[in-house]
């Protein structure tokens, strides 16, 4: 897909949120359109039920995009400073907990720019290697068992993540799941342009993608399940008849309790305590990002 040659018109502050919403919708539509079945469906398939799993801190410890970035850094795709900047952006978002349109626009502009000019086939191969090197041992056994329970019932199981769809597909295939919905990167003739289609698959975008898959496959959302650790995924969780908070953040835990949702926590007590602490110390987050980059450089 190519973009028109003219430059985009300036966007006023009042228009940023509507534009962000429209990009989120586009991201969800793109994710659903790109979704493929990665594993052969069982012959005794339940025709109207499915389960949708968030990835980061839900089915896997940590952020999948960071593990991918680590693998790409080790393959000289970008510098330690670039990696520190990317980590800082993610740290800022997690610490502030605020979806500021201007900040998200900046994050979107830099997201996946490191693969510009590289082929889709190359990233797919690297994603396979990164799973073996950095991700396989990070899978939460408890969440994996829940996904398998759905498969054993004949239900389809989809991953729904802000991570690039290429790494999401590898995760789905390696875990024996049906398929994956992820962030779609723009490409032309099999080569990445360094831009995203719409927005990162996040928040309302995930709900749009799940609705589209449900419509495409004839699912009854009231019979479906969804799992996530983050209150950012409330739009997706609220779509289904059986939402479950997994390793939840403070806001999601409170919402789940108030609404009688199932709660599962596979973290140790120390990890739960750490996860519940938020700080506004942006300098501390930046320092942490730089330390991680230094560690990876070594």
N, C-alpha and C positions, 0 to 999 in steps of 0.2 A: 504494500500500500504506500503510495507517495502522497506528499502534501503539496498543496498549491504553492506557487512561488511567492505570492505576496506575503508581507509581514502581517501578523495578527494585530487587530486594533487594540489600543489600551483598554483595560478593564477597570471600571470604577470600583471602589470598595463596596458599594451597595450591591454590585452585581456579582461579587466574588462567590458568595454562598450559593446562589442559584447555579452559577457556572460549575462550581464544585459538585453540586448535586447532579447536574446533567452529565458531567464526566464520570461520576460514580455509576450512573445508570449505564453509560456506554461501556464502562469497564465490565459490569456484570453481563451485559449482552455479549460482549466480545469473549468473555470467559466461557459462557454457555455455548457459543458458536464454535469455539475451539476445542470443546470437551470431546474426548474420545474414550471409548471403552478400552481400558488397558489390559484387562483380564477377562477371559471367556466367562460369560454368565452361566450360572448353574441351571441345569435343565428344569429344576423344580422352583423356578423363580417366582417370588411373590410379586404379582403384577402392579401393586399399588403402594408398596412400602419401601422406604429407603432410609439410610442414615447419612448425615452430613457432619464431617469432622473438621474443625479447625486444626491447624498443624502446630504452630509455634506454642510451646508450653502446654499443649493439649495432648497431641499424640507423640510429640517429641520434645525433649528438653532443649530449651534455647531457641534461637531464631534461625530458621532454615536459610534465610538470605545471608546471614553472617557466615554460616558454614560454607555456603557457595562462594561468598566473597573471599573467604580464607583460601579455598581451593584455587580460585582465580588469581589471588595474590601470589600464591606459591608457584603459579605458572606464568608470572611476570605480566599479568594483564594490566596492573596498575601499581602505584607506589604505596608505601606505608602511610604517607600523608593522606593520600586519597582514601585509604581504608579508615584512617582515624576520623576523617570528615564524615564518612558514611555512618560509622558507629556513633558519632556525636549526634547526628540527625535523628537516629533511632532513639538514643538515650534521651534527647530533648523531648521527643514525643511521648515516651513512656513516663518520664518524670512529670511533665506538665499535665498530661492527661487531657489537653485541650486541642481540639481540631481546628487550629487557626488556619484559615484559608490561604493566607500569604505564605506561611511556613510550609504548608503542604504543597503549594505550588512550586516552591523552591526544591522541596524533596523530590517532587515528580520530575522536575527538570533535570535533576542529577541522577535519578534512579535509572539503573541499567545503561547509563551512558558509557560505562566501561566496556560494554560488549559491542559498541558501534563499530561496524566494519567487519565483525567476525560472523562466521556462518552459523546458521541454526544447527547444522550437523555437529559442528565443533562444540557448541555449548551442551548439546545433548550427550555427547561422549564424555565431556568433563563432568557433567552432572552424575553420570553413572559412577565415575571414579570417586567423586566427592562423597557420594552416599556410602561407599565402602570405607573411605578414609575417615570421615568425620561424623556421619549421621547414624549408621546402623546401630551403634552402641548407645545412642541417645534416645531410642524409642522407649516410651513408658510402657512396661509390660501390662499394666492394668488397663490402659486405654486400648492397647493393641488387642487385648482379650475381649473388650467390649465390642470392638469392630468385628472380631471374628464371630462373636455371638450373633450379630446381625447377619453376617454371611451364612452362618449355619441355618438361620431361619429362612434363607432364600431371598434375603433383602439385598439390594444394591447398596454399596458403601462408597461415598464420594468424599474426597478431600476438598476443602474449600479454604484457600489461603491467599494471602497477599504476595507470597513468594512467586517468582517466575513460573509460568505453567510448565516449563521444561523440567525443572527440578521437582515440581509437584507430581508430574507424570511418573518420574522415576520412583518417587516414594510410593505412589499408588501401586505401581507394577511390582516393586520389590516386596511390598507388604501383602500382595495378593488381593488388593482392593479393586473396585470396579473402575474407577477413573478419578480425575482431578480437575478442579476448577481453580485457575490461578491467574495472576497478572499476565496480560498479553503484551508482548513487546512488538512494536511495529517492525516489519521487515519488507524488503523488496528483493525479489529474485533469490530468496533464501539467505539474505544477508541483513543483519540488524541495522536499523537506522540510528539507534540510540535513543529513541523516543517510545513512549507508551501509547497504547490504544486507550484513550480516555484517561483513566486514573488507575492507581493501584487498586487491586480488588480488596476493598475494605469497607466496613460499616454497611451502609445501604447497598453498596455494590454487590456484596455477598448475597444479600436477600434477593436482589434482582436476578443473580445467576441461579440461585436455588429455585426461584419461581419458574424461570425459563426451562430448567432441566425437568422440573415437575410437570410442566405443560408438555414438553417434548416426549416424555416417557410415560405419561398417563398416571402420575403418582397422585395419591391422596395425601396432601400435606398433614391432615389430621392424624394419619397413621404413621407419619414419618418422625424421625428423631434427629436432634442436632446437639452437638457437643462443642463447647468452647471454654476457654479460660478467661476471656476478656469481655468487659461490659461493652466494648466497641462492637461486639457481635450480637447485641440484643436484637437488632432487626432480623437477623437470621434465626436466632433462637426462638423469637416470638412467632415465627411463621408456622412452626411445627406443633404437632400435638404432644410431643414428648421431648422437651428441652432438658438438657443436663449441663450443669456447671462443673467443669473439670479443672482442678487446680485453680479455683477462681480468684480474681482480684477482689478487693474489698467491696467495690460497688456491685459487681456481679453476684457475689455471695449474698449480700443484703437483698438484692432483687430476687434471687432464687429462693431465699428463705421466705420472703414476703408473699411469693406466688406459689409456694409449695412445689418448686422444681427439685428434681434430684440433684444432689451434690456429691461429687467424688473428688477426693484429694489424695494424690499419690506422692506428694512431696514429704520430706522429713519435717519434723517440727521446726528445725532451724530455717529451712528454706521457706516455710510458710511465714515465719516471723519476718524474714528479710523481704519477702514479696509484699508484705503488708506495710512496709515503711516507704514513704515518699518524701523526697527532699527537693527543695527549690534551688539547691546548690548547683547551678549550671556549670560553674568552674570545676566542680568535682566530677561531673559527668564528662567534661572535656578532657580532664586529666586521665580519667579511667580509659577513655577512648585512645588517648595517646599511648598509655601504658600497654594496652592490648596490641596496638600497632607495633610497638617496640618489641614486644614478646614474639609476635609473628615474624618480625624481621630477623630475629635471631633463629 
